[in-house]
């Protein structure tokens, strides 16, 4: 999938399983209940994104910016968060 130049303000429930989204700018995007399993989000900007109840199973989030992201209830099993920035992010259950 090619998302270059695409504006994606509301992607709740989207299924992009296995997609390459390296360095994507997803700042402020609504990804509530999105299936991002096995997605490569290395270096992506997910600041202030809504990832509530999102499926991030085995996702690559190395170096991703998760500042202010809402990750309440997100499934992060097997996800790689090495070097990810999340100073104000929410991981509450």
Backbone as JSON Lines, residues from 0, in Angstrom:
{"i":0,"aa":"X","n":[0.84,-1.18,0.0],"ca":[0.0,0.0,0.0],"c":[0.88,1.24,0.0]}
{"i":1,"aa":"X","n":[0.52,2.25,-0.76],"ca":[1.25,3.5,-0.82],"c":[0.39,4.6,-0.23]}
{"i":2,"aa":"X","n":[0.84,5.15,0.91],"ca":[0.08,6.19,1.6],"c":[0.73,7.56,1.43]}
{"i":3,"aa":"X","n":[1.66,7.72,0.51],"ca":[2.37,8.98,0.33],"c":[1.38,10.07,-0.06]}
{"i":4,"aa":"X","n":[1.4,11.17,0.71],"ca":[0.54,12.31,0.44],"c":[-0.91,12.13,0.84]}
{"i":5,"aa":"X","n":[-1.22,11.04,1.5],"ca":[-2.59,10.76,1.9],"c":[-2.9,11.38,3.25]}
{"i":6,"aa":"X","n":[-4.06,12.0,3.36],"ca":[-4.51,12.55,4.63],"c":[-5.44,11.53,5.27]}
{"i":7,"aa":"X","n":[-5.09,11.05,6.46],"ca":[-5.84,10.0,7.13],"c":[-6.25,10.43,8.53]}
{"i":8,"aa":"X","n":[-7.2,11.35,8.68],"ca":[-7.56,11.81,10.02],"c":[-8.3,10.77,10.85]}
{"i":9,"aa":"X","n":[-9.12,9.92,10.21],"ca":[-9.89,8.93,10.96],"c":[-9.75,7.56,10.31]}
{"i":10,"aa":"X","n":[-9.01,6.7,10.98],"ca":[-8.77,5.35,10.48],"c":[-9.23,4.32,11.5]}
{"i":11,"aa":"X","n":[-10.24,4.67,12.28],"ca":[-10.71,3.73,13.3],"c":[-11.18,2.44,12.63]}
{"i":12,"aa":"X","n":[-10.73,1.33,13.18],"ca":[-11.13,0.02,12.69],"c":[-10.44,-0.44,11.42]}
{"i":13,"aa":"X","n":[-9.52,0.34,10.88],"ca":[-8.84,-0.02,9.64],"c":[-7.96,-1.27,9.85]}
{"i":14,"aa":"X","n":[-7.8,-2.07,8.81],"ca":[-6.94,-3.24,8.86],"c":[-5.81,-3.04,7.86]}
{"i":15,"aa":"X","n":[-4.62,-2.76,8.38],"ca":[-3.44,-2.6,7.53],"c":[-2.36,-3.61,7.93]}
{"i":16,"aa":"X","n":[-2.8,-4.76,8.38],"ca":[-1.94,-5.84,8.85],"c":[-0.77,-6.06,7.89]}
{"i":17,"aa":"X","n":[0.46,-5.98,8.43],"ca":[1.65,-6.28,7.65],"c":[2.15,-5.17,6.73]}
{"i":18,"aa":"X","n":[1.57,-4.0,6.8],"ca":[1.93,-2.89,5.92],"c":[3.23,-2.21,6.36]}
{"i":19,"aa":"X","n":[3.97,-1.66,5.42],"ca":[5.19,-0.91,5.71],"c":[4.82,0.57,5.86]}
{"i":20,"aa":"X","n":[4.84,1.06,7.09],"ca":[4.54,2.46,7.37],"c":[5.73,3.14,8.05]}
{"i":21,"aa":"X","n":[6.94,2.71,7.69],"ca":[8.14,3.31,8.25],"c":[8.16,4.81,7.99]}
{"i":22,"aa":"X","n":[8.48,5.57,9.06],"ca":[8.61,7.02,9.0],"c":[7.33,7.75,8.59]}
{"i":23,"aa":"X","n":[6.19,7.09,8.68],"ca":[4.92,7.72,8.33],"c":[4.55,8.79,9.36]}
{"i":24,"aa":"X","n":[3.89,9.84,8.91],"ca":[3.39,10.86,9.82],"c":[1.93,10.56,10.11]}
{"i":25,"aa":"X","n":[1.67,9.96,11.26],"ca":[0.32,9.61,11.69],"c":[-0.06,10.4,12.94]}
{"i":26,"aa":"X","n":[0.53,11.57,13.08],"ca":[0.29,12.42,14.23],"c":[-1.19,12.81,14.32]}
{"i":27,"aa":"X","n":[-1.8,12.54,15.48],"ca":[-3.19,12.92,15.72],"c":[-4.23,12.05,15.03]}
{"i":28,"aa":"X","n":[-3.81,11.01,14.34],"ca":[-4.75,10.15,13.61],"c":[-5.53,9.26,14.57]}
{"i":29,"aa":"X","n":[-6.81,9.06,14.29],"ca":[-7.65,8.17,15.09],"c":[-7.49,6.75,14.56]}
{"i":30,"aa":"X","n":[-6.79,5.91,15.33],"ca":[-6.56,4.51,14.98],"c":[-7.23,3.59,16.01]}
{"i":31,"aa":"X","n":[-8.32,4.07,16.58],"ca":[-9.08,3.3,17.56],"c":[-9.49,1.95,16.97]}
{"i":32,"aa":"X","n":[-9.15,0.88,17.63],"ca":[-9.47,-0.49,17.23],"c":[-8.92,-0.88,15.86]}
{"i":33,"aa":"X","n":[-7.87,-0.19,15.4],"ca":[-7.24,-0.54,14.13],"c":[-6.4,-1.79,14.29]}
{"i":34,"aa":"X","n":[-6.29,-2.59,13.22],"ca":[-5.43,-3.77,13.23],"c":[-4.11,-3.39,12.59]}
{"i":35,"aa":"X","n":[-3.12,-3.17,13.43],"ca":[-1.78,-2.81,13.0],"c":[-0.79,-3.94,13.31]}
{"i":36,"aa":"X","n":[-1.3,-5.15,13.37],"ca":[-0.46,-6.31,13.65],"c":[0.57,-6.49,12.55]}
{"i":37,"aa":"X","n":[1.81,-6.75,12.94],"ca":[2.92,-7.0,12.03],"c":[3.24,-5.8,11.14]}
{"i":38,"aa":"X","n":[2.75,-4.61,11.48],"ca":[3.03,-3.4,10.7],"c":[4.4,-2.84,11.1]}
{"i":39,"aa":"X","n":[5.15,-2.37,10.11],"ca":[6.44,-1.75,10.37],"c":[6.22,-0.24,10.52]}
{"i":40,"aa":"X","n":[6.27,0.22,11.77],"ca":[6.08,1.63,12.11],"c":[7.38,2.24,12.63]}
{"i":41,"aa":"X","n":[8.51,1.68,12.24],"ca":[9.81,2.19,12.69],"c":[9.96,3.66,12.3]}
{"i":42,"aa":"X","n":[10.27,4.5,13.29],"ca":[10.48,5.92,13.03],"c":[9.22,6.71,12.74]}
{"i":43,"aa":"X","n":[8.06,6.09,12.87],"ca":[6.8,6.78,12.57],"c":[6.46,7.82,13.63]}
{"i":44,"aa":"X","n":[5.78,8.87,13.2],"ca":[5.29,9.9,14.12],"c":[3.85,9.56,14.47]}
{"i":45,"aa":"X","n":[3.64,9.05,15.67],"ca":[2.3,8.7,16.17],"c":[1.93,9.6,17.35]}
{"i":46,"aa":"X","n":[2.55,10.77,17.41],"ca":[2.28,11.68,18.53],"c":[0.81,12.08,18.53]}
{"i":47,"aa":"X","n":[0.22,12.04,19.71],"ca":[-1.18,12.39,19.93],"c":[-2.17,11.53,19.13]}
{"i":48,"aa":"X","n":[-1.73,10.38,18.64],"ca":[-2.63,9.47,17.93],"c":[-3.5,8.73,18.93]}
{"i":49,"aa":"X","n":[-4.69,8.35,18.49],"ca":[-5.59,7.55,19.33],"c":[-5.43,6.09,18.92]}
{"i":50,"aa":"X","n":[-4.72,5.32,19.74],"ca":[-4.49,3.9,19.49],"c":[-5.25,3.05,20.5]}
{"i":51,"aa":"X","n":[-6.33,3.61,21.03],"ca":[-7.13,2.9,22.03],"c":[-7.66,1.59,21.44]}
{"i":52,"aa":"X","n":[-7.42,0.5,22.17],"ca":[-7.88,-0.84,21.76],"c":[-7.35,-1.27,20.4]}
{"i":53,"aa":"X","n":[-6.25,-0.68,19.94],"ca":[-5.65,-1.07,18.66],"c":[-4.88,-2.38,18.83]}
{"i":54,"aa":"X","n":[-4.76,-3.12,17.75],"ca":[-4.01,-4.37,17.73],"c":[-2.64,-4.09,17.12]}
{"i":55,"aa":"X","n":[-1.61,-4.11,17.96],"ca":[-0.24,-3.85,17.53],"c":[0.62,-5.09,17.75]}
{"i":56,"aa":"X","n":[0.01,-6.25,17.63],"ca":[0.69,-7.52,17.86],"c":[1.89,-7.64,16.92]}
{"i":57,"aa":"X","n":[3.08,-7.82,17.5],"ca":[4.33,-7.99,16.75],"c":[4.63,-6.82,15.81]}
{"i":58,"aa":"X","n":[4.13,-5.64,16.12],"ca":[4.42,-4.45,15.32],"c":[5.83,-3.95,15.62]}
{"i":59,"aa":"X","n":[6.47,-3.35,14.63],"ca":[7.79,-2.77,14.81],"c":[7.62,-1.27,15.07]}
{"i":60,"aa":"X","n":[7.81,-0.86,16.33],"ca":[7.67,0.54,16.73],"c":[9.02,1.13,17.13]}
{"i":61,"aa":"X","n":[10.11,0.56,16.63],"ca":[11.44,1.05,17.0],"c":[11.6,2.51,16.57]}
{"i":62,"aa":"X","n":[11.98,3.34,17.53],"ca":[12.21,4.75,17.24],"c":[10.96,5.56,16.95]}
{"i":63,"aa":"X","n":[9.79,4.99,17.15],"ca":[8.54,5.72,16.88],"c":[8.31,6.79,17.94]}
{"i":64,"aa":"X","n":[7.66,7.88,17.55],"ca":[7.3,8.95,18.47],"c":[5.85,8.74,18.91]}
{"i":65,"aa":"X","n":[5.67,8.34,20.17],"ca":[4.35,8.08,20.73],"c":[3.98,9.13,21.78]}
{"i":66,"aa":"X","n":[4.59,10.3,21.69],"ca":[4.33,11.38,22.64],"c":[2.84,11.72,22.66]}
{"i":67,"aa":"X","n":[2.23,11.62,23.82],"ca":[0.82,11.97,23.97],"c":[-0.17,10.99,23.36]}
{"i":68,"aa":"X","n":[0.31,9.87,22.84],"ca":[-0.58,8.88,22.22],"c":[-1.42,8.17,23.28]}
{"i":69,"aa":"X","n":[-2.67,7.89,22.95],"ca":[-3.55,7.12,23.83],"c":[-3.48,5.67,23.39]}
{"i":70,"aa":"X","n":[-2.85,4.83,24.23],"ca":[-2.71,3.42,23.91],"c":[-3.46,2.55,24.91]}
{"i":71,"aa":"X","n":[-4.49,3.12,25.52],"ca":[-5.3,2.4,26.49],"c":[-5.9,1.14,25.85]}
{"i":72,"aa":"X","n":[-5.63,0.0,26.44],"ca":[-6.19,-1.26,25.95],"c":[-5.54,-1.8,24.69]}
{"i":73,"aa":"X","n":[-4.48,-1.15,24.2],"ca":[-3.81,-1.63,22.98],"c":[-3.11,-2.96,23.23]}
{"i":74,"aa":"X","n":[-3.14,-3.84,22.24],"ca":[-2.48,-5.14,22.32],"c":[-1.06,-4.98,21.78]}
{"i":75,"aa":"X","n":[-0.09,-4.96,22.69],"ca":[1.31,-4.76,22.32],"c":[2.14,-6.04,22.44]}
{"i":76,"aa":"X","n":[1.48,-7.18,22.51],"ca":[2.22,-8.44,22.64],"c":[3.16,-8.63,21.46]}
{"i":77,"aa":"X","n":[4.43,-8.83,21.77],"ca":[5.43,-9.08,20.74],"c":[5.89,-7.83,20.0]}
{"i":78,"aa":"X","n":[5.35,-6.66,20.35],"ca":[5.75,-5.42,19.68],"c":[7.15,-5.01,20.12]}
{"i":79,"aa":"X","n":[7.9,-4.42,19.21],"ca":[9.25,-3.94,19.51],"c":[9.18,-2.43,19.69]}
{"i":80,"aa":"X","n":[9.38,-1.97,20.94],"ca":[9.32,-0.55,21.28],"c":[10.72,0.02,21.55]}
{"i":81,"aa":"X","n":[11.76,-0.65,21.07],"ca":[13.12,-0.2,21.29],"c":[13.31,1.23,20.77]}
{"i":82,"aa":"X","n":[13.74,2.13,21.66],"ca":[14.01,3.5,21.27],"c":[12.79,4.36,21.01]}
{"i":83,"aa":"X","n":[11.61,3.82,21.26],"ca":[10.38,4.61,21.06],"c":[10.28,5.7,22.12]}
{"i":84,"aa":"X","n":[9.72,6.84,21.75],"ca":[9.54,7.97,22.66],"c":[8.08,8.02,23.08]}
{"i":85,"aa":"X","n":[7.86,7.98,24.41],"ca":[6.49,8.0,24.91],"c":[6.41,8.72,26.25]}
{"i":86,"aa":"X","n":[6.87,9.98,26.33],"ca":[6.87,10.65,27.63],"c":[5.49,10.95,28.2]}
{"i":87,"aa":"X","n":[4.51,11.21,27.36],"ca":[3.17,11.55,27.83],"c":[2.12,10.56,27.34]}
{"i":88,"aa":"X","n":[2.54,9.44,26.82],"ca":[1.6,8.46,26.29],"c":[0.85,7.74,27.4]}
{"i":89,"aa":"X","n":[-0.29,7.16,27.06],"ca":[-1.12,6.46,28.02],"c":[-1.2,4.98,27.68]}
{"i":90,"aa":"X","n":[-0.84,4.14,28.65],"ca":[-0.92,2.69,28.48],"c":[-1.87,2.07,29.49]}
{"i":91,"aa":"X","n":[-2.74,2.86,30.07],"ca":[-3.63,2.35,31.11],"c":[-4.57,1.28,30.58]}
{"i":92,"aa":"X","n":[-4.93,0.35,31.48],"ca":[-5.81,-0.75,31.11],"c":[-7.25,-0.35,31.27]}
